[in-house]
Amino acid sequence: QVQLVESGGGLVQTGGSLRLSCTCSRSIISVPLMGWYRQGPGEQRELVANINSDGTTNYVDSVKGRFTISSDAVKNTVYLQMNDLKPEDTAVYYCRMLYWSGDYWGQGTQVTVSS
């Protein structure tokens, strides 16, 4: 069973920064796809950013230039560096690991941006 443990969420003012971490209980080497999603109050879950096994990244337009996804295979961890945060970034952020053998999600970490 794969477990994902997220951390790094919290309360921050507009313009501030946070770094989310997602540590996986299994090696992330060659994971086809790793990503961060978010779900705001009353909204559907949406993709924020993902990274595939060759390092190609993809971002939702609203975070381009502000957020950066990265991974560390030694630590089995994927990160989301979030800069210049805005109130509309307030949401629960979820980590996802899509292995060939299964699709796994973290429990979510709350990010709240105050105006």
DSSP file with accessible surface (Angstrom, degrees, kcal/mol):
  #  RESIDUE AA STRUCTURE BP1 BP2  ACC     N-H-->O    O-->H-N    N-H-->O    O-->H-N    TCO  KAPPA ALPHA  PHI   PSI    X-CA   Y-CA   Z-CA
    1    1 A Q              0   0  189      0, 0.0     2,-0.4     0, 0.0    24,-0.0   0.000 360.0 360.0 360.0 127.9    0.0    0.0    0.0
    2    2 A V        -     0   0    8     22,-0.0     2,-0.4    23,-0.0    22,-0.0  -0.718 360.0-164.4 -87.9 132.1    1.4    3.4   -1.0
    3    3 A Q        -     0   0  131     -2,-0.4    22,-2.1   101,-0.1     2,-0.5  -0.961   5.0-161.0-118.8 138.7    1.1    6.2    1.5
    4    4 A L  E     -A   24   0A  13     -2,-0.4     2,-0.6   101,-0.3   103,-0.5  -0.974   3.3-164.9-118.4 128.7    1.5    9.9    0.7
    5    5 A V  E     -A   23   0A  88     18,-2.5    18,-2.6    -2,-0.5     2,-0.3  -0.960   8.5-163.9-118.2 117.5    2.2   12.3    3.5
    6    6 A E  E     +A   22   0A  11     -2,-0.6     2,-0.3    16,-0.2    16,-0.2  -0.702  14.8 161.6 -99.6 151.4    1.8   16.0    2.8
    7    7 A S  E     +A   21   0A  63     14,-2.2    14,-2.7    -2,-0.3   102,-0.1  -0.960  37.7  71.7-155.8 167.9    3.1   18.9    4.8
    8    8 A G        +     0   0   34      1,-0.3    11,-0.3    -2,-0.3    14,-0.0   0.323  60.3 129.9 106.6  -7.1    3.8   22.6    4.5
    9    9 A G        +     0   0   27     12,-0.1     2,-0.3     9,-0.1    -1,-0.3  -0.184  24.9 116.8 -72.0 172.1    0.3   24.1    4.3
   10   10 A G  E     -d  111   0B  31    100,-1.0   102,-2.8    99,-0.1     2,-0.5  -0.989  61.5 -48.7 162.3-165.6   -0.8   27.0    6.5
   11   11 A L  E     +d  112   0B 129     -2,-0.3     2,-0.3   100,-0.2   102,-0.2  -0.886  53.6 164.8-105.0 131.1   -1.9   30.6    6.8
   12   12 A V  E     -d  113   0B  25    100,-2.6   102,-2.6    -2,-0.5     2,-0.1  -0.975  33.4-112.2-143.9 153.4   -0.1   33.2    4.8
   13   13 A Q  E >   -d  114   0B 149     -2,-0.3     3,-2.4   100,-0.2    72,-0.2  -0.461  52.0 -76.2 -82.5 159.9   -0.7   36.8    3.8
   14   14 A T  T 3  S+     0   0   71    100,-2.0    72,-0.2     1,-0.3    -1,-0.1  -0.283 122.5  25.7 -52.5 133.4   -1.2   37.9    0.2
   15   15 A G  T 3  S+     0   0   41     70,-3.3    69,-0.7     1,-0.3    -1,-0.3   0.286  98.8 121.4  91.2  -8.7    2.1   37.9   -1.6
   16   16 A G    <   -     0   0   20     -3,-2.4    69,-2.4    69,-0.3     2,-0.3  -0.089  53.8-125.2 -80.4-178.2    3.7   35.4    0.7
   17   17 A S        +     0   0   62     66,-0.2     2,-0.3    67,-0.2    66,-0.2  -0.941  21.2 178.0-131.8 151.6    5.2   32.0    0.0
   18   18 A L  E     - B   0  82A  34     64,-2.2    64,-3.3    -2,-0.3     2,-0.5  -0.977  17.1-146.6-143.6 153.7    4.8   28.4    1.1
   19   19 A R  E     - B   0  81A 129     -2,-0.3     2,-0.3   -11,-0.3    62,-0.2  -0.976  14.0-157.1-123.9 119.0    6.4   25.1    0.1
   20   20 A L  E     - B   0  80A   0     60,-2.7    60,-2.2    -2,-0.5     2,-0.4  -0.709   7.8-162.3 -90.6 144.5    4.3   22.0    0.1
   21   21 A S  E     -AB   7  79A  18    -14,-2.7   -14,-2.2    -2,-0.3     2,-0.4  -0.958  10.0-169.6-126.4 145.7    6.0   18.6    0.4
   22   22 A a  E     -AB   6  78A   0     56,-1.9    56,-2.3    -2,-0.4     2,-0.5  -0.937   8.8-165.2-135.7 110.0    4.6   15.2   -0.4
   23   23 A T  E     -AB   5  77A  63    -18,-2.6   -18,-2.5    -2,-0.4     2,-0.3  -0.857   8.9-150.6-102.1 131.0    6.6   12.2    0.7
   24   24 A C  E     -A    4   0A   5     52,-3.1   -20,-0.2    -2,-0.5     4,-0.1  -0.755  16.5-141.1-103.8 144.0    5.8    8.8   -0.7
   25   25 A S  S    S+     0   0   75    -22,-2.1     2,-0.3    -2,-0.3   -21,-0.1   0.572  89.7  55.8 -77.7  -9.1    6.3    5.4    1.0
   26   26 A R  S    S-     0   0   92    -23,-0.2    -2,-0.2    50,-0.1   -24,-0.0  -0.876 103.6 -84.6-119.9 155.3    7.5    3.9   -2.3
   27   27 A S        -     0   0   54     -2,-0.3    -2,-0.1     1,-0.1    47,-0.1  -0.267  28.7-155.9 -56.3 139.3   10.2    5.0   -4.7
   28   28 A I    >   +     0   0    6     45,-0.3     3,-1.9    44,-0.1     2,-0.2   0.346  50.6 127.7-100.6   6.1    9.2    7.7   -7.1
   29   29 A I  T 3  S+     0   0  111      1,-0.3    24,-0.1    44,-0.2    -2,-0.0  -0.454  84.9   2.2 -63.4 128.4   11.8    6.8   -9.7
   30   30 A S  T 3  S+     0   0   90      1,-0.2    -1,-0.3    23,-0.2    23,-0.1   0.622  83.9 160.2  69.0  16.1   10.1    6.4  -13.0
   31   31 A V    <   -     0   0    1     -3,-1.9    -1,-0.2     1,-0.2    68,-0.2  -0.557  40.5-138.0 -62.9 126.9    6.6    7.3  -11.7
   32   32 A P  S    S+     0   0   26      0, 0.0    21,-1.0     0, 0.0     2,-0.3   0.880  78.3   7.5 -58.4 -38.3    4.8    8.2  -14.9
   33   33 A L  E     +FE  52  98B  44     65,-1.2    65,-3.0    19,-0.2     2,-0.4  -0.973  57.1 180.0-152.5 132.6    3.0   11.2  -13.3
   34   34 A M  E     +FE  51  97B   8     17,-2.5    17,-3.0    -2,-0.3     2,-0.3  -0.983  23.4 162.1-127.4 141.6    3.2   13.2  -10.0
   35   35 A G  E     -FE  50  96B   2     61,-2.6    61,-2.7    -2,-0.4     2,-0.4  -0.967  36.1-128.2-156.5 167.8    1.0   16.1   -9.4
   36   36 A W  E     +FE  49  95B   0     13,-3.0    12,-2.9    -2,-0.3    13,-1.8  -0.986  26.8 179.5-119.6 135.2   -0.6   18.6   -7.1
   37   37 A Y  E     -FE  47  94B  31     57,-3.0    57,-2.9    -2,-0.4     2,-0.3  -0.832   8.5-156.2-125.4 164.9   -4.3   19.4   -7.2
   38   38 A R  E     -FE  46  93B  14      8,-2.4     8,-3.0    -2,-0.3     2,-0.4  -0.989   9.0-160.3-144.7 155.0   -6.5   21.7   -5.1
   39   39 A Q  E     - E   0  92B  68     53,-2.1    53,-2.2    -2,-0.3     6,-0.2  -0.944  13.0-161.4-138.0 112.0  -10.1   22.1   -4.1
   40   40 A G    >   -     0   0    6      4,-0.4     3,-2.3    -2,-0.4    51,-0.2  -0.398  45.7 -66.2 -83.3 168.6  -11.4   25.4   -2.9
   41   41 A P  T 3  S-     0   0  109      0, 0.0    -1,-0.2     0, 0.0     3,-0.1  -0.317 121.8  -1.5 -58.0 124.7  -14.6   25.9   -0.9
   42   42 A G  T 3  S+     0   0   94      1,-0.2     2,-0.3    -3,-0.1    -2,-0.0   0.622 113.9 110.8  71.0  12.8  -17.6   24.9   -3.1
   43   43 A E  S <  S-     0   0  117     -3,-2.3    -1,-0.2     1,-0.0     2,-0.2  -0.744  70.4-105.8-116.6 165.3  -15.4   24.1   -6.0
   44   44 A Q        -     0   0  173     -2,-0.3    -4,-0.4    -3,-0.1     2,-0.2  -0.526  46.6 -92.9 -82.9 155.6  -14.3   21.0   -7.9
   45   45 A R        -     0   0   98     -2,-0.2     2,-0.3    -6,-0.2    -6,-0.2  -0.477  50.4-169.5 -67.3 136.3  -10.9   19.6   -7.5
   46   46 A E  E     -F   38   0B  66     -8,-3.0    -8,-2.4    -2,-0.2     2,-0.3  -0.941  26.4-103.8-130.3 153.1   -8.5   21.0  -10.2
   47   47 A L  E     +F   37   0B  45     -2,-0.3   -10,-0.3   -10,-0.2     3,-0.1  -0.542  31.9 176.0 -70.2 134.0   -5.0   20.3  -11.4
   48   48 A V  E     -     0   0B   0    -12,-2.9    12,-2.4     1,-0.4     2,-0.3   0.793  64.0 -26.4-100.5 -51.7   -2.4   22.8  -10.2
   49   49 A A  E     -FG  36  59B   0    -13,-1.8   -13,-3.0    10,-0.2    -1,-0.4  -0.981  55.7-169.3-161.0 150.5    0.7   21.3  -11.6
   50   50 A N  E     -FG  35  58B  23      8,-2.1     8,-2.1    -2,-0.3     2,-0.4  -0.961   6.3-159.1-142.7 164.0    2.2   18.0  -12.6
   51   51 A I  E     -FG  34  57B  13    -17,-3.0   -17,-2.5    -2,-0.3     6,-0.2  -0.996  12.8-150.2-141.4 134.6    5.6   16.5  -13.5
   52   52 A N  E >   -F   33   0B  49      4,-2.2     3,-2.2    -2,-0.4   -19,-0.2  -0.408  38.6 -86.8-102.5-176.4    6.2   13.3  -15.5
   53   53 A S  T 3  S+     0   0   83    -21,-1.0   -23,-0.2     1,-0.3   -20,-0.1   0.701 125.6  51.8 -68.0 -19.1    9.1   10.9  -15.4
   54   54 A D  T 3  S-     0   0  114    -22,-0.2    -1,-0.3     2,-0.1     0, 0.0   0.344 121.5-103.9 -97.0   7.4   11.2   12.8  -17.9
   55   55 A G    <   +     0   0   42     -3,-2.2     2,-0.2     1,-0.3    -2,-0.1   0.436  68.5 150.5  91.2   0.5   10.8   16.0  -15.9
   56   56 A T        -     0   0   76     -5,-0.1    -4,-2.2     1,-0.0     2,-0.3  -0.484  29.9-156.3 -68.4 132.6    8.3   17.7  -18.1
   57   57 A T  E     -G   51   0B  61     -6,-0.2     2,-0.3    -2,-0.2    -6,-0.2  -0.778  12.8-168.5-113.5 158.2    6.1   20.0  -16.1
   58   58 A N  E     -G   50   0B  80     -8,-2.1    -8,-2.1    -2,-0.3     2,-0.4  -0.996   6.4-170.8-145.7 138.0    2.6   21.4  -16.7
   59   59 A Y  E     -G   49   0B  42     -2,-0.3   -10,-0.2   -10,-0.2     2,-0.1  -0.974  29.4-111.5-132.3 147.9    0.8   24.2  -14.8
   60   60 A V    >>  -     0   0   37    -12,-2.4     3,-1.9    -2,-0.4     4,-0.8  -0.483  40.6-114.3 -69.2 146.3   -2.7   25.6  -14.7
   61   61 A D  G >4 S+     0   0  123      1,-0.3     3,-0.8     2,-0.2    -1,-0.1   0.841 110.6  64.2 -56.1 -35.3   -2.6   29.1  -16.3
   62   62 A S  G 34 S+     0   0   61      1,-0.2    -1,-0.3     3,-0.0   -14,-0.0   0.658 110.0  37.0 -68.0 -14.9   -3.6   30.8  -13.0
   63   63 A V  G X> S+     0   0    0     -3,-1.9     3,-2.4   -15,-0.2     4,-2.2   0.456  81.7 127.3-114.9  -3.1   -0.3   29.7  -11.3
   64   64 A K  T << S+     0   0  116     -3,-0.8     4,-0.1    -4,-0.8    -3,-0.0  -0.308  80.7  16.0 -58.9 133.1    2.2   30.0  -14.1
   65   65 A G  T 34 S+     0   0   88      2,-0.4    -1,-0.3     1,-0.1     3,-0.1   0.298 125.9  59.6  86.7 -10.6    5.2   32.1  -13.1
   66   66 A R  T <4 S+     0   0   22     -3,-2.4    17,-2.0     1,-0.2     2,-0.3   0.694  97.7  51.5-116.3 -35.2    4.3   31.8   -9.4
   67   67 A F  E  <  -C   82   0A   4     -4,-2.2    -2,-0.4    15,-0.2     2,-0.4  -0.830  58.8-167.4-109.5 148.7    4.3   28.1   -8.6
   68   68 A T  E     -C   81   0A  73     13,-2.4    13,-3.0    -2,-0.3     2,-0.4  -0.990   6.2-156.2-136.8 127.1    7.0   25.5   -9.3
   69   69 A I  E     +C   80   0A   6     -2,-0.4     2,-0.3    11,-0.2    11,-0.2  -0.808  24.4 158.6 -99.3 140.7    6.7   21.7   -9.0
   70   70 A S  E     -C   79   0A  51      9,-1.7     9,-3.1    -2,-0.4     2,-0.3  -0.954  22.6-145.3-151.7 169.0    9.8   19.6   -8.5
   71   71 A S  E     -C   78   0A  54     -2,-0.3     2,-0.4     7,-0.3     7,-0.2  -0.976   7.4-154.8-141.6 156.1   10.8   16.2   -7.2
   72   72 A D  E  >> -C   77   0A  49      5,-3.0     5,-2.1    -2,-0.3     4,-0.6  -0.934   5.5-169.2-131.3 105.3   13.6   14.6   -5.3
   73   73 A A  T  45S+     0   0   44     -2,-0.4   -45,-0.3     1,-0.2   -44,-0.2   0.770  86.7  59.0 -69.4 -26.0   14.0   10.9   -6.0
   74   74 A V  T  45S+     0   0  135      1,-0.2    -1,-0.2     3,-0.1   -45,-0.0   0.903 115.8  34.2 -67.8 -39.5   16.4   10.3   -3.2
   75   75 A K  T  45S-     0   0  127     -3,-0.2    -1,-0.2     2,-0.2    -2,-0.2   0.425 103.9-128.8 -93.7  -0.4   13.8   11.6   -0.7
   76   76 A N  T  <5 +     0   0   42     -4,-0.6   -52,-3.1     1,-0.2     2,-0.4   0.896  66.0 134.0  52.4  43.7   10.8   10.2   -2.5
   77   77 A T  E   < -BC  23  72A   6     -5,-2.1    -5,-3.0   -54,-0.2     2,-0.4  -0.962  46.5-159.5-130.9 140.4    9.3   13.6   -2.3
   78   78 A V  E     -BC  22  71A   0    -56,-2.3   -56,-1.9    -2,-0.4     2,-0.3  -0.938  19.3-158.2-116.4 141.1    7.5   16.0   -4.7
   79   79 A Y  E     -BC  21  70A  22     -9,-3.1    -9,-1.7    -2,-0.4     2,-0.4  -0.826  16.6-158.8-118.1 156.7    7.4   19.7   -3.8
   80   80 A L  E     -BC  20  69A   0    -60,-2.2   -60,-2.7    -2,-0.3     2,-0.6  -0.909  11.9-161.6-134.1 105.9    5.2   22.6   -4.8
   81   81 A Q  E     -BC  19  68A  61    -13,-3.0   -13,-2.4    -2,-0.4     2,-0.6  -0.798  10.7-166.6 -85.9 122.7    6.9   26.0   -4.2
   82   82 A M  E     +BC  18  67A   0    -64,-3.3   -64,-2.2    -2,-0.6     2,-0.3  -0.954   9.9 175.3-119.3 116.1    4.2   28.7   -4.2
   83   83 A N        +     0   0   61    -17,-2.0   -66,-0.2    -2,-0.6   -67,-0.2  -0.781  60.0  21.3-114.8 162.2    5.2   32.3   -4.4
   84   84 A D  S    S-     0   0   83    -69,-0.7    -1,-0.2    -2,-0.3   -67,-0.2   0.915  84.5-159.2  49.2  51.3    3.2   35.5   -4.6
   85   85 A L        -     0   0    0    -69,-2.4   -70,-3.3    -3,-0.2   -69,-0.3  -0.290   8.1-159.7 -66.6 146.6    0.2   33.8   -3.2
   86   86 A K    >   -     0   0   74    -72,-0.2     3,-2.5   -71,-0.1     4,-0.3  -0.861  32.5-108.1-124.0 157.5   -3.3   35.3   -3.7
   87   87 A P  G >  S+     0   0   51      0, 0.0     3,-2.0     0, 0.0    26,-0.3   0.847 117.6  63.3 -55.5 -32.2   -6.5   34.8   -1.8
   88   88 A E  G 3  S+     0   0  131      1,-0.3   -48,-0.1   -48,-0.0    -3,-0.0   0.580  89.7  68.7 -71.6  -7.3   -7.9   32.8   -4.7
   89   89 A D  G <  S+     0   0    0     -3,-2.5    -1,-0.3     2,-0.0     2,-0.2   0.522  71.0 121.0 -82.7  -6.4   -5.2   30.2   -4.1
   90   90 A T    <   +     0   0   36     -3,-2.0     2,-0.3    -4,-0.3    22,-0.2  -0.408  41.2 106.3 -61.0 124.9   -6.9   29.3   -0.8
   91   91 A A  E    S- H   0 111B   3     20,-2.1    20,-2.8    -2,-0.2     2,-0.5  -0.965  75.8 -80.7-178.1 170.7   -7.8   25.6   -1.0
   92   92 A V  E     -EH  39 110B  34    -53,-2.2   -53,-2.1    -2,-0.3     2,-0.5  -0.869  47.9-146.9 -89.7 127.6   -7.0   22.1    0.2
   93   93 A Y  E     -EH  38 109B   0     16,-3.1    16,-2.1    -2,-0.5     2,-0.4  -0.862  13.2-164.6-103.4 132.2   -4.0   20.9   -1.8
   94   94 A Y  E     -E   37   0B  38    -57,-2.9   -57,-3.0    -2,-0.5     2,-0.3  -0.930  11.4-141.3-119.1 140.1   -3.7   17.2   -2.6
   95   95 A a  E     -E   36   0B   0     -2,-0.4    11,-2.4   -59,-0.2     2,-0.4  -0.733  18.6-164.7 -94.6 145.0   -0.7   15.3   -3.8
   96   96 A R  E     -EI  35 105B  46    -61,-2.7   -61,-2.6    -2,-0.3     2,-0.5  -0.997  12.1-169.5-134.1 135.9   -1.2   12.6   -6.4
   97   97 A M  E     -EI  34 104B   0      7,-2.8     7,-2.8    -2,-0.4     2,-0.9  -0.983   7.6-163.9-122.3 115.9    1.1    9.7   -7.6
   98   98 A L  E     +EI  33 103B  53    -65,-3.0   -65,-1.2    -2,-0.5     5,-0.2  -0.843  15.9 177.5-104.4  96.4    0.0    7.9  -10.7
   99   99 A Y  E >   - I   0 102B  24      3,-2.5     3,-0.8    -2,-0.9   -68,-0.1  -0.539  44.4-113.3 -86.7 163.1    2.0    4.6  -10.8
  100  100 A W  T 3  S+     0   0  230      1,-0.2    -1,-0.1    -2,-0.2     3,-0.1   0.836 120.7  48.6 -60.9 -29.6    1.5    2.0  -13.5
  101  101 A S  T 3  S-     0   0   82      1,-0.2     2,-0.3     0, 0.0    -1,-0.2   0.537 126.1 -22.6 -91.4  -7.6    0.1   -0.2  -10.7
  102  102 A G  E <   -I   99   0B  21     -3,-0.8    -3,-2.5     2,-0.0     2,-0.5  -0.955  55.5-104.7 171.8 167.9   -2.3    2.3   -9.1
  103  103 A D  E     -I   98   0B  69     -2,-0.3     2,-0.4    -5,-0.2    -5,-0.2  -0.962  37.9-172.4-118.7 119.1   -3.4    5.9   -8.5
  104  104 A Y  E     -I   97   0B  44     -7,-2.8    -7,-2.8    -2,-0.5     2,-0.3  -0.920   6.9-167.9-125.1 143.1   -2.7    7.3   -5.1
  105  105 A W  E     -I   96   0B  92     -2,-0.4  -101,-0.3    -9,-0.2    -9,-0.2  -0.932  17.5-127.4-127.1 148.3   -3.7   10.5   -3.3
  106  106 A G        -     0   0   10    -11,-2.4  -101,-0.1    -2,-0.3     3,-0.1  -0.260  32.4-106.0 -81.7 178.0   -2.6   12.2   -0.1
  107  107 A Q        -     0   0  117   -103,-0.5   -13,-0.1     1,-0.2    -1,-0.1   0.611  62.7-110.6 -84.9 -12.6   -4.9   13.4    2.6
  108  108 A G        -     0   0   13    -13,-0.1     2,-0.4     1,-0.1   -14,-0.2   0.129  20.0-130.6  98.2 147.1   -4.7   17.0    1.7
  109  109 A T  E     - H   0  93B  22    -16,-2.1   -16,-3.1  -102,-0.1     2,-0.3  -1.000  23.5-121.6-135.3 134.7   -3.1   20.1    3.3
  110  110 A Q  E     - H   0  92B  92     -2,-0.4  -100,-1.0   -18,-0.2     2,-0.5  -0.592  23.0-171.8 -81.5 131.8   -4.9   23.4    3.9
  111  111 A V  E     -dH  10  91B   0    -20,-2.8   -20,-2.1    -2,-0.3     2,-0.5  -0.993   5.4-176.7-119.6 124.0   -3.5   26.6    2.4
  112  112 A T  E     -d   11   0B  51   -102,-2.8  -100,-2.6    -2,-0.5     2,-0.6  -0.990   7.5-166.0-124.9 124.8   -5.2   29.8    3.4
  113  113 A V  E     -d   12   0B   7     -2,-0.5     2,-0.3   -26,-0.3  -100,-0.2  -0.952  11.4-152.3-113.2 118.7   -4.2   33.1    1.9
  114  114 A S  E      d   13   0B  44   -102,-2.6  -100,-2.0    -2,-0.6    -2,-0.0  -0.648 360.0 360.0 -91.6 147.0   -5.5   36.2    3.8
  115  115 A S              0   0  140     -2,-0.3    -1,-0.1  -102,-0.2   -29,-0.0  -0.355 360.0 360.0 -90.8 360.0   -6.0   39.5    2.0
